[in-house]
Amino acid sequence: MRDPLAEPSDLIRSVSRALRVLEAVGRAPKGLTVKQVARRCELTVATTYHLVRTLAYEGYVIRREDGTYIVGLEVADRYRELVAAFRGPPAVGDALRKAAVDTGYSHFLGRFVGGQVAITASAEGPRSPYLEEMVPGFDEGAHATALGKALLATLTPDQRFRYLREYGMRPFTPQTLTTTEAFESDLAAGERRGMHLEMGQYRPGVACAAVIVTPDRDMERRVVLACALPAAEMMTSARVVRAKLLAVARTVSDALGAPDNGNG
């Protein structure tokens, strides 16, 4: 949700409206007519028609034969560019894929993007439960994921409190931590353990572990590595998981310092 108090004085209304139209179309996989878009965006039909025509011309929406509009291929191109920028040098992706093959567990990188915890790279492993939403750009539930915990642990208590107050502590499962007191205690345990954990706090039956890759002074340059696995396996393999995560973290840290030759 946009903060009206943060609206810039030089906001270009037509651009803002076009983005709202694109968001509305993106949330409707079955497509929307111009009138439906207008209602959802609280715009006039005439204004919406001009915006949709412009977006269609640029390739960001597609008009189907039934008159509805869906997201266009240009959006997919921008997403691929975003993923490549987030991931960093090709060696980072190679390291994640190798870790996923070697362990069978899905691996993820995360960092602060615009002050918010986000997944920036991922590689699926065959032994991990499928988490369809855990892809680059996912920025929800930091309090319920090990990746989020590892990043939030790098903040001061006051910074963490403000973050959790702003983004909330939604109860994804009955095990989700929903108070700052419980969350602080959990982070302290993770720091002593040398690895942050969650078991069934984001998805029932799924566990996640995370370690720091780069503890940079710059908040947006801090990177964490996480893996997901069946909760039952975490109960018996936590030490092994930690050792392997730390080894992969060292490889990723080296890769992040490597030059990017442009081959993703």
N, C-alpha and C positions, 0 to 999 in steps of 0.2 A: 504494500500500500504506500502511495506517495504521501510525503509529509507536506501539507500545504504551506507550512511555515518555512520550508526549505526551497520554495519555488524561486528560481532566479528572476531578477527584475527584467532581464532581456530574453525571457522565454519566448521561443517562436511557436506560436499557437498552432500553426498548421502542421508543423513537425510533430508536436506533442499529440495532436489529434490523429495523425497518420499512424503513430506508434500504438495508440490506443486501439485503433481499428485492427492493426496487425495482431495485437494481443488477443482481441476478441475472436478473430478468425482462428488463431492458433489454438484457442481453448475449445473449439468446436470441430472435432475431426470429421463430422458428417457434413460440414459446410454451413454457410449462412448466406441468406439473401441480403441485398443492400438494406432493405427495410429492417431486417433482424439486427444487422450490424448497427444501424442508426439507433435502434431502441436500446441496445446494450451499451452503447457508448454515449447515449444521451446527446445525439447530434441530429441535425435536420437531415432528411433524406437527400436533399440536394447537395449539402456539404459532404455527406458520406459517399455519394455517388462519385464526386470528383476525387475524393481521397482514394477510393477503391480503384478507380480507373488508373490513377497515377501509380499505385502500388502494383497493379497488374502489368502496366507498361514496363516497370522496373524489374518484374519477375518475382516480387515478394508475395503475391497472391496469384492464384489461377482461377479463372472463371470456367465452371463446368457447364455442360450442355443444359442442365436443369436450372441454370441461372444462379446457383450458389457459388460461393467462393471458398477456396481452401488455401492453405499455406503453399507458397511457391518454392521452387528449387533454390532460389537465391538465399533463402533462409538456411537451407542445408549447407550451402557453401560458406556462409558466415559462421555456422556452427563448427565446421571442420577447421576453419581458420582459428576460431577461439580455442578449440582443443589443442591444436598445434602450438599456439602461443602459451597456453597454460602448461603443457607438458614440458617444454624446454627442448634441449638438444635430443637428437634421435636416440642417443645412448640411454636416456632415461626410460623411454618406452621399451627399449630392448631389455633393460634390467628388470622392469616390472613383468614383462612377458616371460622372461626366464624364471623369475621367482614363482610365477603362477604355474608354470610347467613343472618345475622342480618339486614344489610342495603340494600342488593340486588346489591351492587356496587362491581366491581372488585377492588381488593387491590393489591398493589405492594410495595416491598421493593427495595431500590436502594443504591448503595455505589460506591466509586471509586475503580476500579479494574485496576491495572497497570496504575493509573493516569487518567483513563477514566471513565466517568459516565456509569454505567451499572445497569440493572435490575437484582436483585439477588434472588428474590422469588416473587410468584404471586398466587392469588386465584381468580377465575372468579366468578362474581356475575350475576344473571339472568337479572337484570335491566340495566346493563351497555352495551353499544354497544360493539360488538365483535371486539377486536383488535388483530388479529391473530399473529402479529409480536411481541407483547409486552409480551415476555416470558423471563425467566432467560437467561442471556447472551446478550440480546438486548442492544446495546451500541451506538445508533445513536440518533441524534436530541435532544441533551440535552437542547439546547436553546429553543426548541419548546414544551417541556413537563414540567409540574409542578415538577415532580420528579427531572429532570435535573436542573431546576432553584433552587430548594431547596438546592441541593448539591453545585452548582456553587456559591450560595450566601455565602457559608462557606469559599470561597477562598478570597484572597486579590484582589483588582482591577487589579493589574498587573498579578496575576496568572490567573484571569478570561480572561483578554485580550489575554494572550498567548494561553489559551485553545481554545477560540473562533477563534483565528487566525489559529490554527493548524487544528481544526476539521470543521471549516466553519459554516455558518449560512444559511443552505439550506432553501429556502422558500417552506415548505410542503404545505401551503395553502396561500391565499392572506392575512390572518391575522398573519402569522408568523413574528416574529420580526427578522429583518435582519441587524440591525445596533447595534453597541455596545452602542450607546447613548440611544436608545430606550430600550435595554435590561437592562441597568443599572437603568433606571427610573422604569422599571417594577419590578426589584428586590427590589428597595427601597420601592415601594408600598407594596410588599409582606411582607417585614420585618415589616412595620407599621401595617399591617393587622394581622400578626401572622400566615400567611398561604400563600403559593405561589400558584398562579392560572394560568391556561391557558384556553382559551375558543376558540375552533376552530383553534388553532395555529398549531396543529399537524394533526388533522383530522376534517373535517367539521362536525359541529353538536355535537362534543364531547368536554367535559370539563374535566379538571383534577385538583385536589387540592393536596397539599403536605405539610407535616410538618416534622420537625427534630425529630428523635428518639434519637440518641446519638450524641452530638456535641463534639466528641473526638478531642484531640490535634493532634493525628495521623490521617492524611488525609484518609488513607485507612480503618480506623475504624469508620468513620462517616457514619451514617445510616439515611435514610429518608423513610417516609411512604407516599404513595400516593393512591388516589382512582380515578376511572374514572366513569363518569356519563353523561347522556344527557345534553347538554349545557343548554337547557331550564330549567331543574331542578336546575342547579347551580344558575341560575338567582334568583330563589325564595328560595333557601335552603342553601345559603353559610354559614350562622351562624350555622345551624344545622350540616352541613358537617364538619365544623371546630371543633365543640365540640366533635363529634364522632371520628374524626381522632385523636384528642389529647388523647382521652380515649384509643383508640387502640394503639397509640404510647407508652403510659405508660405500657400497657400490653406487647407489643413487647420488650420494653426496659428491663422489668423484665425477659422475656423469654430468651433474649440474654445473660443474666447473669446466666441462669440456666445451670446445667451440662447436657451434651449430653450423653444419655444412649445408643445411637447407633440405636434407633428404629425410623425410619423416617416415 
